[in-house]
Amino acid sequence: MAVPTPTKLTTAIGDMETAYMNATGRTIPDYVNLKSGSIGGETLTPGLYKWGTTSHMEGIILSQTQIIVQTSASIKGRLLAQSQVSLDAATVVQPAL
């Protein structure tokens, strides 16, 4: 694993801000219920995705302010927000390194 340095951390924060600003300019999801949620093995292009509240997601979610995971949803990955992550009867599992 790479050692975090001030330069790497600054780059990571800048990349997160760029991704967030791109997403905040979007008012309508690019994809709703893409492939009925069966996206295993797919590489998704950058965009705004939305699935129903009983969804399962694997990966990383980045947010400047808040992430809300609703009832019965599950995630294998990481939820990274600068201020708040809210879980409502949802499951989050940390992936293996």
N, C-alpha and C positions, 0 to 999 in steps of 0.2 A: 504494500500500500504506500502511496506517495506521501511524503511528509508535508503537511500544510505549511506553506510559507506565506508571508504577507502578500507577495505578488500573486500567488495562486488563489488566495482568499479574495483578494480584490477582483481578480478576473472572474471567479465564481459568482461573487455578488453582482458584478456588472452583467454577467450572462443571465442571471436570474431576473434582474430588473428588466433587461431587454425582452425576455420571454413574457414576463408579466405585462409589460406595456403593450406588447403585441396582442395578448389575449384580452386586455381590458378594452381595447378598441372594437371588439366584436360584440354585437348585441344579439346575434342569432347564431346558434351552434352550426358549425359546418356539417356535422354529422349527428343524427339522432338515431339511437338504437342501431348503430352500424352493424351489419351482418347478424342482427338479432343478438348481439353480444358475443357471438362465437368468433373471436378474433385471435385465437391461439395461433402462434407462429407467424402472425402478421407483423409487419413493420408499419406503424402508422405515421403518416406525414404530420408535420406540425399543424395544429388546428384546435378548434374547440369541439369537444365530444360530449355527448350527453346520453346516459342510459337510465332505465327505471331504477327505483330505490333498492331492489333486491339484487343488484348487480355484484359481480366479483371482478376486481381489477388487480393486475399485477404490474408494478412499476413504481415510479416516483411522481408525486404530485408536488409542484412548487407553487407557492402563493405568497403574495406580498402581505396580505392581511389575514384571511380566514379560509379554512377548509371545513366544510360540513359534510359528514358522511352519515346518511340517513338510515333509518331502521332496516335491518336485515341485509344491508350491504356488507361486503367483506373485501379486504385488501391484503395482498401479500406484497409488501413493499414499504415505502416510506412516505410520510406526509410531512412536508416541510413548509411551515408558515412562519412569518416574522412575528405574528402576534397570537393567533388562536387556531386550535384544531378542536372541532366539536364532533363527538361521536354520540349517536342516538341508537343504542342497542346494535351497534355495528362491531365487526371483528377486524382487527389489524394484526397481521403476523409479520414479524421481521424476517426478511429473506436470509438464507445462509450466505456467508461471505464467500 
